[in-house]
Amino acid sequence: MASYLSIQALTVSYGGPPVLDRVSLDVERGEMVALLGSSGCGKTTLLRSIAGFVIPQSGTILIEGRDIARLPPEARGTAMMFQSYALWPHMSVADNIGYGLRMRGQKKDAIAERVGEMLKLLQLEGFGPRPVTQLSGGQRQRVALGRALAVNPHVLLLDEPMSNLDYKVRLELRHELRALQKKVGITAVYVTHDREEALTLSDRIAVIDAGRIVQTGVPEEIFHQPSSAFVAGFMGADNAVDVFETEAGLAAANGQGGSGRRVRAHFRSDAAQLAPSGTSPNASDLVLDGVVAQSVYVGQGYRYRVRTQGAEIWVHAPERVAEGTEARVVVPRSALLLFP
């Protein structure tokens, strides 16, 4: 059975190298999929292609089996929530939420009823007559979401809608948005460069690099089983060191030749342990000796940059260690992600 939203071999170019290079992605009905990647990777272009603001050179975009890739935006059955919210400053909350319905020629009574439903759903009851210029950032985000949902779109498209909010509000609204998406049951595609946001909001994540989807999976899979060194680094395992893998265990390459298979080991800073120089580790652990080059207090302990012969790595530790101290970094074998 075909997926609700199916993107097949989509290619977009602005005259140079492809911004999207034969991208394929399936999204099931009622699913929220996050497009995760760094700036310029093509994730927003993919979202805008679904919305109809970008016309691809080739490929198809199917919603319930209907190819919408070359239809105008208003004929696609999608609704987009922009990073800037794009609310009309001269309109009230109710008028902003009902804007898309008015453009579709619906009657006043039907619009008022639907706007009332949205205000209740978004916990904005009583805010209808208020100018949007008098709202907080979080409230404006809810209004923009209400405007998108009011038209009953087949697919809701969200372009980093929380990037303009402060951290505390962002955390609260993540959970609200996820609960709301589940309650309404709408199919959604969410663009973000924030891995924490992607992990907490989505049913599945599609990681994009240089115009291609390099891995798709549920959040747990993307986090714990990255398919490449790029995905591992993007998901927080950004410590990387060359090692030799032998039957006896792992040994840092340190720029030297050695026995065994040479691989690239990635690991997260909170998976490593900072121990006094000379500490005896387990035989299977990766051991890196070095000097503490930088100490940063992060609230829940300290983050240290340790300069080793093979690489500079970051390690979390609860206790304070002076810069310049010789130290040993111990990484359990189970915490290592190994790549060619």
Summary of the structure (lengths in Angstrom):
residues: 340
radius of gyration: 24.4
end to end distance: 36.6
largest distance: 77.9
contacts: 1058
relative contact order: 0.12
helix: 28%
strand: 34%
